[in-house]
């Protein structure tokens, strides 16, 4: 699932867009997804993002993030189904199923938009965007460093797993509690090393005069260009239309349409 | 007996780390695997306890193919001490750290206590029994990691870069310790860059470069061959460099050991050694 969020440096029209424009797009989709709870509009939201994914050329990674979230989707569907069936006031079973499906699709829409955002935005540009949006530099730095260290931690986790396996630790098998207990010998060294590394990083940064000048300037400056404005406009239109639709138009349920 | 035949390994990211390695290590042998960074040394030894599986080729440990058994099963025979002790220490006390593997292997309480006592004593750690491993110095942590592997008395011991971060005294103790293990009949395999350490132990050398074995043989033979060691980005031991320069004067070339060197020099000077 991680791979579905990890930035890969590819050149595409979406990769070169301003992160701020993409963020506005993600926020618009996020709020629209939360606005609706019927299946049809949520399905539409899911489908209209696909051209964007194809344009960015990240279909493979996107599919991986979708596959990774499949298990969560199943859990969300089942929980909704059970709670609506036993405690909800929905009458028929098809209506309950449709509602549960809608909640699952909503989750997928959120994952889809965030996945595209992180897949196409490099941590550096993201930090720059935050900085130019007047977020304090310390916070921007902490954020980009955190993102950048994810692959390092993943690699370290693998080494630790190897080291513990070499001491006879069996990671597979056993019941749920045993499985969780099995991960303690991996999590403790991982966390201790991460803390050690962060202290070391802080020291090396300070010895290289981090924070010496108050007014930092950047080599690259982000500029909102033509296609960014276009994306912001599209996001705005989606948002406004959705607000209008959610207030004035009642979407029919799929089950109603099918039954007639 | 370890028998590796035409071993190839390609990592999931496409890096071809081993390209046809064949190697036999007999029981009770002492072998040092050397070579430049990225030569495939660690990848090679990780195949011996099954942490990595061959992309092509076979690895047999005592006649059992490593793909057929789990790492935990192989680990009883093959103890692997990782380069960085911080990749494995997690327990509250040194004692618990050492008993971790013993519990995994299902030893009973009495046996665990005996073996922990034995390992603590072996590595001079008895006074730290109840101390948190995180409070110890780098060298001590390394010894805890070593004790935690030797505790179950594996037949084959693999040490990845055992001398990194150790001061001279610790290195000397480690050398004596490794030699002692080897004398007890254990197969010892070390992966190292530390040329001076190797000249004092004189194991069989396996020299690697670019995922292949460049040469193997006696330490005196391999480590005095300028052309070979250059190709593996290893430097000649200092003693070997001196004797290389003296070769024209009729001195032997294959000398890497300080005592051997002094003996030869004293002989030349006409003094009794």
Interface residues (C-beta under 8 A of the other chain):
Chain A: X156 X159 X160 X162 X163 X164 X165 X166 X167 X168 X169 X170 X184 X185 X188 X189 X192 X193 X196
Chain B: X46 X49 X51 X70 X71 X72 X75 X76 X79 X80 X82 X84 X86 X87 X88 X89 X90 X100 X101 X104 X105 X134 X148 X149 X152
